[in-house]
Amino acid sequence: MARLWVLSASLAQRGELQKLLAETVGAHWRPQPHQPNTFQAIIYLSSDPAEVASEVARIGCPFELEADLERFLYHPGLGLKRQQLDEAGEVVLRMGFLKQQLTESAGSAAEFERRLRLAEGQAWFDLLEPYRQALSRYDAMPRAV
């Protein structure tokens, strides 16, 4: 089962998402405090995550989709990022990919590090983090008394 976290959707995008994901149980939409007049929701899917990620990316709202051994990140400014994960949830980078990045960085440690950060999706996480933090701020605070 996959988990789709729509991080910010306008009313129009929300309607498109509800049509697209009609077979799933209705999502509980909450206001997105980071971006006024938008909403967020966590939706559990049983359909193909790659297909859903592609369709949701066409709608244009930031999201994170996690499935068995893969993750999709989307931000309108960066596009769609697909990551293969191992059983511990870490990003898998193949040796051939690492060798290519090392060659293309031409011996520059700083350039190689930059390329690794892109490969692990750090740019996406940097842009999506404010939306992710907003969910915890929205939850009711426990009462002390």
C-alpha positions in Angstrom: 0.0 0.0 0.0 1.3 3.4 -0.9 0.9 6.7 1.0 0.4 9.9 -1.0 0.9 13.1 1.0 -0.5 16.0 -1.0 1.3 18.9 0.6 -0.5 21.8 -1.0 -3.5 21.9 -3.3 -5.7 24.7 -4.4 -9.5 24.2 -4.5 -9.3 23.5 -8.3 -6.4 21.0 -7.8 -8.2 19.4 -4.9 -11.2 18.7 -7.2 -8.9 17.2 -9.9 -7.3 15.0 -7.3 -10.6 13.8 -6.0 -11.6 12.8 -9.6 -8.3 11.1 -10.2 -8.3 9.2 -6.9 -12.0 8.4 -6.9 -11.4 4.7 -6.1 -9.7 5.5 -2.8 -11.4 6.2 0.5 -12.2 9.9 0.8 -9.3 12.0 1.9 -9.5 14.2 5.0 -8.4 17.6 3.7 -6.9 20.1 6.1 -5.8 23.7 5.6 -2.1 24.1 4.7 -0.8 26.8 7.1 2.4 27.3 5.1 0.5 28.5 2.0 -2.9 30.2 2.6 -6.0 29.1 0.7 -4.6 25.6 0.0 -5.1 22.2 1.5 -3.2 19.1 2.3 -4.1 15.4 2.8 -2.6 12.0 3.3 -4.2 9.4 1.0 -3.6 5.7 1.1 -3.5 4.1 -2.4 -3.7 0.5 -3.7 -3.0 1.5 -7.3 0.3 1.7 -9.2 2.4 4.4 -7.4 4.4 5.3 -10.6 1.2 6.0 -12.5 -0.4 7.9 -9.7 2.8 10.0 -9.2 2.8 10.9 -12.9 -0.9 11.9 -12.9 -0.6 13.9 -9.7 2.5 15.7 -11.0 0.5 16.8 -14.1 -2.0 18.5 -11.7 1.0 20.5 -10.4 0.7 20.3 -6.6 3.7 19.4 -4.4 3.5 15.9 -3.0 5.4 13.0 -1.5 4.4 9.4 -2.4 6.0 6.5 -0.6 5.4 2.9 -1.7 7.3 -0.4 -1.1 10.9 0.3 -1.9 10.4 3.5 -3.8 9.5 7.2 -3.2 8.4 10.0 -5.5 8.9 13.6 -4.7 7.4 16.5 -6.7 7.8 20.2 -6.6 6.6 22.4 -9.5 10.0 24.2 -9.6 12.1 20.9 -9.7 9.8 18.4 -11.3 9.3 14.7 -10.4 12.0 12.8 -8.6 11.9 9.0 -8.3 14.0 7.2 -5.7 14.6 3.6 -5.2 14.8 2.7 -1.5 16.2 -0.3 0.4 14.4 -2.1 3.3 15.7 0.5 5.8 14.3 3.4 3.8 17.7 4.6 2.5 18.1 5.8 -1.1 19.8 3.2 -3.3 22.6 4.5 -5.5 24.1 2.1 -8.0 27.9 1.7 -8.5 27.7 2.7 -12.2 25.9 5.9 -11.2 28.5 6.7 -8.6 31.3 6.1 -11.0 29.6 8.4 -13.6 29.1 11.1 -11.0 32.8 10.8 -9.9 34.0 11.1 -13.6 31.7 14.0 -14.4 32.8 15.9 -11.2 36.3 15.9 -12.7 38.1 15.4 -9.4 36.2 18.2 -7.5 35.0 16.9 -4.2 32.6 19.9 -3.9 31.0 19.1 -7.3 30.8 15.3 -6.4 29.1 16.2 -3.1 26.7 18.5 -4.9 25.8 15.7 -7.4 25.2 13.3 -4.5 22.9 15.7 -2.8 20.9 16.0 -6.0 20.8 12.2 -6.3 19.5 11.7 -2.8 16.8 14.3 -3.4 18.0 17.0 -1.0 16.8 19.9 -3.2 13.3 18.4 -3.2 13.4 17.9 0.6 14.6 21.5 1.1 11.6 22.9 -0.9 9.0 20.5 0.6 10.1 20.7 4.2 8.1 23.9 5.1 4.9 22.1 3.9 5.8 19.0 5.9 6.4 21.0 9.1 3.0 22.7 8.7 1.1 19.5 9.3 2.6 19.1 12.8 1.8 22.7 13.6 -1.8 22.3 12.6 -2.4 19.4 15.0 -3.9 20.4 18.3 -1.4 20.9 21.1 -1.9 18.8 24.2 -3.3 20.6 27.1 -1.0 20.9 30.1 -3.8 21.1 32.7 
